[in-house]
Structure formats: structure tokens, C-alpha cells
């Protein structure tokens, strides 16, 4: 059965995965840390996997979290380059994109249709 996650949950997840802290992600998103934590919990429950390893106040991604982070980051990047409903070609990557982390190795998957 396909999973249809809430886009806000994915945005919150992406911010936490990138910053490594719920409080930093919450400040960036302009919401409370509790709201971010709740969305993360819902994602983990919805997919039945842990996305983060928690140690003190710092979070690190599990293997499933890495996969979701790669997919989410890629999807958000594609969406931001091409306005919805536009027939114009997607914008070419900018020089800033070259500075973004590039993931290589065994977790380099292309657009999975659903997570386990």
C-alpha cells in the first residue's frame, strides 16, 4: 500500500536532517520544536521505521533516514526549479548547487516509489 506523507512533515524532516537538531529546524521553519517533533514521530509511525538515532539533543540519520533525506532533498530541489503547471523546462542547476553535499555509495537510489 503506497504511503502518502504530508509535505509539511517531509519539509520538517528535511530541515532536521540537514541541521541535526529539532530546535534549529524549528527556528528555521518558524514553528515550535514540539510541532517538529510531532511531525517526525508521525513520519516514523507511518512508515514503521526509525529515521533518526537520538543522542542527547543531537540527531543523526539511520539508513532509512538517509534514503528519505536523499529522496526528499532531490524532490524539493526539482520542485523549486520548475513551477507547477509550467511547460517551461526546469531551471539548470546553479553554482550554489555544486556546493550542496553529494551522496555517493550504497545509498545512492533513484526515486523509489515507496519506502519499506
Secondary structure, DSSP 8 states (H G I E B T S, - for coil): ------HHHHHHHHHHHHHS-HHHHHHHHTS-HHHHHHHHHHHHHHHTS--EEEETTEEEE-HHHHHHHHHHHHHHHHHHHS-TT--S------HHHHTS----STT-----S---
